[in-house]
Amino acid sequence: MSTSNTPLHRHYLHFSELPTSMRVMQTAVLIVLGLAYMFAALYLFHVYSGRDGNPNNLSYDDLVIAYTGSGKGSRLESALRGPMSSMLPPDELNVIVSWVQQGADKDKHESVVKPIIEKRCLSCHDGSNPHLASLNGLENLKKVTEQDTGTDIFTLVRVSHIHLFGLTFIFFLVGTIFSHAYWRPVWLKATIVALPFLCLSLDVISWYLVKLYHPFAFVTMAAGALQGLCFALMWVVSMYQLWFSGTPEAVMKRQGVDEISVG
């Protein structure tokens, strides 16, 4: 990390100046949040990848289809051919897709489709989880056999406030811990702390804009990637300086707590 003549702020404390109990607590928080972020990334990949027919990567087309729909089939068909393709055998998957394409009639639902849904799907899609479509009963199935128009506005609104509240809290915690790291120049450190909040806002706003203009999916991808990069950078730097780097020279040469400075 580059050095600078910028003096230390009178309120700045490096990790090495904190009580051991506080450093242990910060380490525990970083470990748990790191695991949570990793599992969140895996979940997002599972939910969004494969909508374009290639389940091995998360692409621009996957995001466009997720927010605007495929325009070719029903939401149920898109899910079965995309992120849910591994949840049931190909022969059973084809039975359900054919039923949807043939009009989703009641008789075939009772005799053929319902047993498959009960066996393969209702453990998650029984209606108890408001974040997942209910597949319990023909009436609920009919709702997801209509043409795929992507995520509806009210679902986006519901997910938006959860996303904003949750990630703001996470980045506040990680940023607060990272603020104890010694990093110069100071403006770069401040940028790393602030950038995730800007990206978070752009990320959520872009979900709605993709519906109007598909290339905004690139904004969604870039904002998400920058959030992850900032999180990883703050996590690694904080963990390293917490336990392995020792006390920076500037901290060791600190001249009195009354010095007025920026940091």
HELIX and SHEET records of a PDB file:
HELIX    1   1 PHE A   15  GLU A   17  5                                   3    
HELIX    2   2 THR A   20  TYR A   48  1                                  29    
HELIX    3   3 TYR A   60  THR A   68  1                                   9    
HELIX    4   4 ARG A   75  ARG A   81  1                                   7    
HELIX    5   5 PRO A   90  GLN A  101  1                                  12    
HELIX    6   6 LYS A  106  LYS A  108  1                                   3    
HELIX    7   7 HIS A  109  VAL A  113  3                                   5    
HELIX    8   8 LYS A  114  ARG A  120  1                                   7    
HELIX    9   9 LEU A  138  VAL A  144  1                                   7    
HELIX   10  10 ILE A  153  PHE A  178  1                                  26    
HELIX   11  11 VAL A  186  LEU A  212  1                                  27    
HELIX   12  12 HIS A  214  PHE A  216  5                                   3    
HELIX   13  13 ALA A  217  TRP A  243  1                                  27    
HELIX   14  14 GLU A  249  MET A  252  1                                   4    
END                                                                             
